[in-house]
Amino acid sequence: MKNKIGYLCTYVPEEIIHAAGFLPVRIAPSTTPPTRADAHLQSYTCCLARSCLDQALAGRLNDLAGVVFAHTCDTMQGLADIWRESFPNLFVETVVGPVALNSPHAQKYLVAELRRFVAALEQHFDVRVTEDALRASIRIYNTRRRALADFYARRAEFSAVQWFNVMNKALTTPPEAISDRRSATSNQQSAIENQKSKIGVVLVGATIDEPTLPQILDDLGARIVADDFCNGARYFDTLVAEEGDPIEAIAARELTRATCPCKHRALDDRAERLLKLVKDNRADGVIFYHKKFCDPHAWDYPPLAAALDREKIPHLLLEVEQVAPVGQTRVRVEAFLEMLSEG
Amino acid sequence: MENMPQEFWRWKEYNWHAPDIAWRNAKIITAGVDVGSVSTQAVVMVDGKLFAYANRRTGSSSPDSARRAMDCALEETDLALDKIHYVVGTGYGRVNVPFAHKTMTEIACHARGANFLYGASVRTVLDMGGQDCKAIKIDAQGKVVNFLMNDKCAAGTGRGLEVIADLLQVPIEEMGELSLRVEKEPEPVSSTCVVFAKSEALGLLRKGWKKNDVLAAYSRAMAHRVAALLKRIGIEKEFVITGGIAKNSGIVTRLEKELGIVARKPDFDTQIAGAVGAALIAKKMKDER
């Protein structure tokens, strides 16, 4: 039996999938230009949706027993339907979490939705998701979150490309494989020379899926001192409480962890978090790394940019498709770093 | 054999030098080489004064283009490359200037160059180059405060103009003036994508439009696109334009109209601004060593 279930968004509760006996793995865009997905998607769809669907249509995700979506943006919602129609025999579910995380009903609503998801898994695969199994999975995932947080605390020892490799490996390997900083960074020789570089930047975006930008930052001697990526710091932010009802605890974490632009907690929530990341890590500037046609991040950009402007924190907006063009990206990043080092 | 077709896109390649500067008495001789996607400039400065420069077309090899431009700049002087103390490479091919000591992006160099050529009151620089377009905010020292670049295509760039020059068989250096000689300003072409705009321009010609009107429609679309970039970064006075397209009066006039601001008019070749900036940065780097 196939034992992996794919997901595209970190609002999908990995612990529940894991407790049902499956390994949750992140489906990430590849660097191969899509050929099959274009027939299903409009040209204004982001490369994440396009590439992931393309891999599925090309048969490269045939080892998955199912794919779970989280309702975040319109594209993800539409993509789930296309997936469902394209693979009628596959387990395809959408977890529809609350958008207004500050609503008094959010917790109750999300708990009900998570229980519905548990029941859907149980019914489709004829398994039982027990409370004990959920608690065990929560502990395993919390261990991985702590390990990644520990890696982040020592990230100055690692290059930007190493950071990229560690995070992208973390979301595709069994959670037990990463139990501490050493296992998170296995195969990554710490690049101590990176410590001498002076300019520190914070990266902000949905996901970062190919290493062009980290490589450019390494080449130019800049450091990523913090990030706000779905497959970066947002992924392991906030632990799930290990006591009490496990579904209640998983829901509570989703409502309190660092938000993505598809969720709302307070008007200045993301701006305040970004300013704190800059100040706490003494960053010199911020690089927004947007996927073309990702409208949630594009809508959130003006208030975030305005908040940075108010604090006189320089920022750069990069808009990339599947693979960032090296020359174009490099001239923007290099000019930005020149600007920061002159200032 | 047919006659060789006229190359309407071709612009003048040339060199210049200051006859009255004695480089032998100089404290410091620096150079900047700006290898762009379409053109390459080499500028030599003697104690921070313009001594010689050349403007050439970029070839398929960046090192060769850099060497050719530098040879051309020095051609009519008795200065040799090995007498130049410090060279900074900039532009798209900046890492491939074989005789450069350092590299700097064209954004920093155009900022510095505009500050030198137009004066310290410049706050907004629009660099309209061969393959991209940059809006740069600068301070009184010519340092970059903020910048924006266009998307990765030839829309609103020199290469786009060359394609249209060829299509309409109008010499590129006359395009601007011709585009202003219209009875009524036409609607802009709807696309500035070079490929689409080219087919749209063809369609207009078939409909019986005059060349001037097609040029006006294309120039207006280009000006509109560039104006959007400037509006996003916010324009502060003084506003200046560098790069090759600054020489196209049709685009500059329409841009000024759309923005409601007049660009300072240059009394030098705007295409050398990047290389001038590089040569000045070279001087600063050498001074600090």
Interface residues (C-beta under 8 A of the other chain):
Chain A: P314 E319 P325 G327 Q328 V331 R332 E334 A335 F336 E338 M339 E342 G343
Chain B: Y92 M104 T105 E106 I107 A108 D132 K143 V144 V145 N146 F147 M149 D151 K152
